[in-house]
């Protein structure tokens, strides 16, 4: 018979699963099979609580019964919501939820930041991804008899428009002011790229990295190089600028070697091995979050660390999504679902930490 402590741990585990996979999510995107498993676990815990001795018995029974009631009512609500919109509506909701991942990159990397120092290539990537999602949503909506997604689509359209304007503003910020000021902006833009590399690639296994990301980062660094060289061609001379230019040239060369090595590592990996590596990388991020953020005081948390966790999970989600589109595999779907739900949770926590530290 399980001990009281073991029963409490089982209850806590169910609470954690519910917080990650159901709280704050659209019911249309939720997995009923996962909730059924949690209901089965809660019913077993109820039996364990009935067999408990002493004062703890009443407390455990009340807690588990509340879990069963919550999960049961939530299951009914999810099933009814999905029936009301049909498969096309569920597909729209899934795309809308995924669009939050791309949009939150803007929050993490552009909101309240010096424009000239930002990675314009990343913003273009966000815009391209959101536009593709908008097109996908439009296709699904054509088959809906009762379209209740107008507000979600309007938010998506506003984000695309905002990000397009922001990208133009970033380009303008790199050409305004004196040549000396432009040189400083370009140096800070290069430092932004170097930080992105440290967060996304340094110390990570190559097979779990997305080569398209590094290729895009190389393009951004090449743009910075070209703008640095344009200043020199205009007659700007500065020793620090020259040193920064040499550093940028060296990083471009090193990153090109690295992206070739990543592509080779991925070509050599069988699909199950690639999925295992991505899931191992995701689990490492979940563990880091648990160690540094779960249950911690928000005002004292390291926002840069959480930004890195979100960025790396975001990249893993994109890779798992691409694999799931060409390979039907239950284990892959489970890994993708957990990665997405963790990313959603961490993004919400990121926003809450920003609020807490601003107050």
MIDORO-751822 format. One line per field, with one value per residue (C-alpha): x, y, z; residue in one letter; residue number from 1. Coordinates in Angstrom, 1 decimal. Example, Ala and Ser with C-alpha at 12.3 -4.5 7.8 and 13.67 -1.06 7.14 Angstrom:
2
c1 <- 12.3,13.7
c2 <- -4.5,-1.1
c3 <- 7.8,7.1
r <- A,S
k <- 1,2
# end
This chain:
359
c1 <- 0.0,1.4,2.5,0.8,3.9,3.7,0.1,0.8,3.6,1.1,-1.3,1.4,2.5,-1.1,-1.2,2.0,0.7,-2.5,-0.6,1.6,-0.8,-4.2,-4.1,-3.9,-4.4,-7.3,-9.5,-9.5,-5.8,-5.9,-5.1,-8.0,-5.9,-3.5,-6.4,-7.8,-4.5,-4.6,-8.2,-7.1,-4.2,-6.5,-8.9,-6.1,-4.9,-8.5,-8.3,-4.9,-6.3,-9.2,-6.7,-4.6,-4.6,-4.8,-5.6,-4.1,-6.9,-9.6,-7.3,-6.1,-9.6,-10.8,-7.9,-8.1,-11.9,-11.4,-8.9,-11.3,-14.1,-11.9,-10.5,-13.9,-15.6,-12.6,-12.8,-16.4,-15.8,-12.9,-14.9,-17.8,-15.6,-14.0,-17.3,-18.6,-15.9,-15.0,-11.6,-11.1,-11.7,-9.3,-6.7,-7.1,-6.8,-3.6,-2.0,-3.1,-1.5,1.7,1.8,2.3,5.8,6.9,5.3,7.0,10.4,9.6,8.8,12.0,14.4,12.8,10.4,12.0,15.4,17.7,16.5,19.8,21.3,18.5,18.7,16.6,17.0,15.2,12.4,12.0,12.0,9.1,7.2,7.6,6.5,3.5,2.4,2.6,0.4,-2.0,-2.3,-2.9,-5.6,-7.3,-7.5,-9.1,-11.5,-13.1,-14.6,-16.0,-19.8,-19.5,-16.2,-15.4,-11.7,-12.1,-10.5,-7.5,-6.9,-7.1,-4.4,-2.3,-2.7,-1.8,1.3,2.5,1.9,3.7,6.7,7.0,7.1,9.6,11.9,11.9,12.7,15.6,17.1,16.6,18.3,21.5,21.8,20.9,23.2,27.0,29.3,30.8,27.4,26.6,29.8,28.7,25.3,26.9,29.2,26.3,24.4,27.3,27.4,23.7,24.5,27.4,25.1,22.5,25.2,26.4,22.8,21.8,24.9,27.8,28.0,25.1,25.1,25.3,22.7,20.0,20.7,18.8,21.2,18.7,19.0,22.7,22.6,20.2,22.5,25.4,23.4,22.7,26.3,27.3,24.9,26.6,30.0,28.8,27.6,30.9,32.8,30.4,31.4,35.1,34.4,32.7,36.0,35.3,38.6,38.6,40.9,38.1,35.8,38.6,39.0,35.3,35.3,38.0,36.1,33.0,35.0,36.4,33.0,31.5,34.2,33.9,30.1,30.2,32.4,30.0,26.9,28.5,29.4,25.8,24.4,26.8,25.8,22.2,22.6,24.3,21.6,18.7,15.2,14.8,18.2,17.4,14.1,15.9,18.6,15.9,13.9,17.1,17.8,14.2,14.4,17.6,15.7,12.8,15.3,17.0,13.6,12.7,16.0,16.0,12.3,9.7,8.3,10.9,10.3,9.8,11.5,14.8,14.8,17.4,15.4,18.3,18.5,14.7,15.1,17.7,15.5,12.6,14.8,16.2,12.8,11.4,14.0,13.3,9.6,10.2,12.3,9.9,7.0,8.8,9.4,5.8,4.6,6.4,6.4,3.5,4.9,3.1,6.3,7.3,3.8,4.1,7.5,6.2,3.1,5.2,7.7,4.9,3.1,6.4,7.2,3.7,4.1,7.6,6.5,3.7,6.2,8.6,5.9,5.0,8.6,8.9,5.8,7.1,10.5,9.0,6.8
c2 <- 0.0,3.5,5.7,9.0,10.8,8.7,9.6,13.3,13.1,11.5,14.3,16.9,15.2,15.5,19.1,19.8,18.0,20.0,23.3,22.6,20.9,22.5,25.8,28.8,26.8,26.8,23.7,23.1,22.2,19.9,16.2,14.2,11.0,12.8,14.0,10.4,9.2,11.9,10.9,7.2,8.3,10.4,7.5,5.3,8.0,8.1,4.4,4.9,7.8,5.6,3.2,5.8,6.0,8.8,12.5,12.6,10.4,13.1,15.7,13.3,12.2,15.8,16.8,13.9,14.2,17.8,16.6,14.1,16.6,19.2,16.7,15.3,18.7,19.8,16.7,17.3,21.0,20.1,17.4,19.8,22.6,20.3,19.0,22.5,23.6,20.3,19.3,22.5,24.6,22.5,23.0,26.8,26.8,24.8,27.2,30.2,28.7,28.0,31.6,32.7,31.1,33.1,36.3,35.9,36.0,39.6,40.1,38.5,40.1,43.4,44.9,47.9,47.3,49.6,49.1,49.4,46.6,44.1,41.1,42.2,38.7,37.2,39.6,38.7,35.1,35.8,37.7,35.0,32.3,34.3,35.0,31.3,30.6,33.3,31.6,28.2,29.6,31.2,27.9,26.1,29.0,28.6,25.3,26.5,26.9,29.0,31.0,32.2,33.0,36.5,38.2,35.7,36.4,40.1,39.9,37.8,40.4,43.3,41.5,41.0,44.7,45.8,43.6,44.8,48.4,47.5,45.9,49.1,51.1,48.8,49.4,53.2,53.2,51.8,54.7,57.7,60.0,60.3,57.7,57.3,56.6,54.2,52.3,51.9,50.7,48.1,46.9,46.4,44.6,42.3,41.7,40.7,38.1,36.8,36.4,34.6,32.1,31.5,30.9,28.7,26.8,27.0,23.7,22.1,18.9,19.6,17.1,18.9,22.3,23.7,24.6,27.0,29.2,29.5,30.1,33.0,34.3,34.3,36.3,38.9,39.1,39.5,42.4,44.0,43.3,45.0,48.1,48.3,48.2,50.8,53.2,52.7,53.3,56.6,57.7,56.6,55.6,54.3,51.6,50.1,49.9,48.1,45.6,45.0,44.4,41.8,40.1,39.9,38.5,35.8,34.8,34.6,32.1,30.1,30.0,28.8,26.0,25.2,25.2,22.8,20.5,20.7,19.7,16.8,15.6,15.7,13.9,11.1,10.8,8.3,9.7,8.0,9.2,12.8,12.7,11.3,14.0,16.7,15.3,15.0,18.6,19.6,17.6,19.5,22.8,21.5,20.5,23.9,25.7,23.5,24.3,28.0,29.1,26.7,28.0,30.8,34.5,36.3,39.5,37.7,35.5,35.9,36.9,36.3,32.7,32.2,33.9,31.3,28.5,29.8,30.3,26.8,25.2,27.3,25.9,22.3,22.9,24.1,21.0,18.5,20.2,19.8,16.1,15.5,16.9,14.2,11.3,9.9,8.6,8.6,9.1,12.1,13.6,13.2,14.9,17.7,18.2,18.4,20.8,23.1,23.1,23.8,26.6,28.1,27.9,29.4,32.3,33.2,33.0,35.3,37.9,37.6,38.0,41.1,42.6,41.6,43.2,46.3,46.9
c3 <- 0.0,-0.9,1.9,2.7,1.2,-2.0,-2.4,-1.9,-4.5,-6.9,-6.3,-6.8,-10.1,-11.4,-10.4,-12.3,-15.4,-15.3,-14.9,-17.9,-20.3,-19.5,-17.6,-19.9,-23.1,-25.6,-25.0,-28.7,-28.7,-25.6,-25.6,-24.2,-24.0,-21.6,-19.5,-19.4,-18.1,-15.4,-14.5,-14.2,-11.9,-9.7,-9.3,-8.2,-5.8,-4.4,-3.7,-2.0,0.1,1.3,2.6,4.4,8.2,10.6,10.1,6.6,5.2,5.2,3.7,0.9,0.1,-0.3,-2.5,-4.8,-5.2,-6.2,-8.8,-10.2,-10.4,-12.1,-14.7,-15.4,-16.0,-18.0,-20.2,-20.9,-21.8,-24.1,-25.9,-26.4,-27.6,-30.2,-31.4,-31.8,-34.3,-35.9,-37.3,-39.2,-36.1,-34.1,-36.8,-36.8,-33.0,-33.2,-35.7,-33.6,-30.5,-32.4,-33.7,-30.1,-30.2,-33.1,-31.7,-28.4,-30.0,-30.7,-27.0,-25.9,-28.4,-29.6,-27.1,-25.4,-27.0,-29.0,-32.5,-34.3,-32.2,-33.0,-35.4,-38.4,-39.9,-36.9,-37.3,-41.0,-39.9,-37.5,-40.1,-42.7,-40.2,-39.1,-42.7,-43.5,-40.4,-41.5,-44.9,-43.3,-41.0,-44.0,-45.8,-42.8,-42.1,-45.6,-44.4,-41.1,-40.9,-37.7,-37.7,-34.2,-34.9,-36.3,-33.2,-33.2,-36.9,-36.3,-33.6,-36.0,-38.8,-36.4,-35.3,-38.9,-39.6,-36.5,-37.1,-40.7,-39.5,-36.8,-39.3,-41.4,-38.3,-37.5,-40.9,-40.5,-37.1,-38.6,-41.2,-39.0,-37.0,-37.5,-38.9,-35.4,-34.0,-36.8,-36.0,-32.4,-33.4,-35.7,-33.0,-30.7,-33.4,-33.8,-30.1,-30.3,-32.9,-30.8,-27.8,-29.9,-30.9,-27.4,-26.3,-29.2,-30.3,-27.8,-25.9,-27.7,-29.6,-33.3,-34.4,-32.2,-33.7,-36.7,-39.5,-41.1,-38.0,-38.1,-41.9,-41.2,-38.5,-40.9,-43.3,-40.6,-39.6,-43.3,-43.5,-40.5,-42.2,-45.4,-43.4,-41.6,-44.9,-46.4,-43.5,-44.4,-48.1,-47.1,-45.4,-41.8,-40.0,-36.4,-34.9,-32.8,-35.9,-37.7,-34.9,-34.7,-38.5,-38.1,-35.3,-37.5,-40.4,-38.1,-36.7,-40.2,-41.2,-38.0,-38.2,-41.8,-40.8,-37.9,-40.1,-42.5,-39.6,-38.2,-41.6,-41.9,-38.4,-39.2,-42.5,-40.7,-38.0,-38.5,-37.8,-34.4,-33.3,-34.4,-32.4,-29.4,-29.5,-29.8,-26.9,-24.8,-25.5,-24.6,-21.3,-20.4,-20.8,-18.7,-16.0,-16.1,-15.8,-12.8,-11.1,-11.6,-12.0,-10.7,-7.4,-7.2,-6.5,-9.8,-8.8,-8.3,-11.4,-14.2,-17.3,-19.7,-18.6,-19.2,-22.6,-23.5,-22.3,-24.4,-27.5,-27.4,-26.8,-29.6,-31.9,-30.8,-31.3,-34.9,-35.7,-34.1,-35.9,-39.3,-38.5,-37.4,-40.7,-42.7,-40.2,-38.3,-35.0,-31.6,-29.6,-31.7,-31.2,-27.4,-27.4,-29.5,-27.3,-24.2,-25.8,-27.0,-23.6,-21.7,-24.1,-23.7,-19.9,-19.9,-22.2,-19.8,-16.9,-18.8,-19.2,-15.5,-14.4,-16.6,-14.8,-11.4,-12.0,-13.4,-10.3
r <- X,X,X,X,X,X,X,X,X,X,X,X,X,X,X,X,X,X,X,X,X,X,X,X,X,X,X,X,X,X,X,X,X,X,X,X,X,X,X,X,X,X,X,X,X,X,X,X,X,X,X,X,X,X,X,X,X,X,X,X,X,X,X,X,X,X,X,X,X,X,X,X,X,X,X,X,X,X,X,X,X,X,X,X,X,X,X,X,X,X,X,X,X,X,X,X,X,X,X,X,X,X,X,X,X,X,X,X,X,X,X,X,X,X,X,X,X,X,X,X,X,X,X,X,X,X,X,X,X,X,X,X,X,X,X,X,X,X,X,X,X,X,X,X,X,X,X,X,X,X,X,X,X,X,X,X,X,X,X,X,X,X,X,X,X,X,X,X,X,X,X,X,X,X,X,X,X,X,X,X,X,X,X,X,X,X,X,X,X,X,X,X,X,X,X,X,X,X,X,X,X,X,X,X,X,X,X,X,X,X,X,X,X,X,X,X,X,X,X,X,X,X,X,X,X,X,X,X,X,X,X,X,X,X,X,X,X,X,X,X,X,X,X,X,X,X,X,X,X,X,X,X,X,X,X,X,X,X,X,X,X,X,X,X,X,X,X,X,X,X,X,X,X,X,X,X,X,X,X,X,X,X,X,X,X,X,X,X,X,X,X,X,X,X,X,X,X,X,X,X,X,X,X,X,X,X,X,X,X,X,X,X,X,X,X,X,X,X,X,X,X,X,X,X,X,X,X,X,X,X,X,X,X,X,X,X,X,X,X,X,X,X,X,X,X,X,X,X,X,X,X,X,X,X,X,X,X,X,X
k <- 1,2,3,4,5,6,7,8,9,10,11,12,13,14,15,16,17,18,19,20,21,22,23,24,25,26,27,28,29,30,31,32,33,34,35,36,37,38,39,40,41,42,43,44,45,46,47,48,49,50,51,52,53,54,55,56,57,58,59,60,61,62,63,64,65,66,67,68,69,70,71,72,73,74,75,76,77,78,79,80,81,82,83,84,85,86,87,88,89,90,91,92,93,94,95,96,97,98,99,100,101,102,103,104,105,106,107,108,109,110,111,112,113,114,115,116,117,118,119,120,121,122,123,124,125,126,127,128,129,130,131,132,133,134,135,136,137,138,139,140,141,142,143,144,145,146,147,148,149,150,151,152,153,154,155,156,157,158,159,160,161,162,163,164,165,166,167,168,169,170,171,172,173,174,175,176,177,178,179,180,181,182,183,184,185,186,187,188,189,190,191,192,193,194,195,196,197,198,199,200,201,202,203,204,205,206,207,208,209,210,211,212,213,214,215,216,217,218,219,220,221,222,223,224,225,226,227,228,229,230,231,232,233,234,235,236,237,238,239,240,241,242,243,244,245,246,247,248,249,250,251,252,253,254,255,256,257,258,259,260,261,262,263,264,265,266,267,268,269,270,271,272,273,274,275,276,277,278,279,280,281,282,283,284,285,286,287,288,289,290,291,292,293,294,295,296,297,298,299,300,301,302,303,304,305,306,307,308,309,310,311,312,313,314,315,316,317,318,319,320,321,322,323,324,325,326,327,328,329,330,331,332,333,334,335,336,337,338,339,340,341,342,343,344,345,346,347,348,349,350,351,352,353,354,355,356,357,358,359
# end
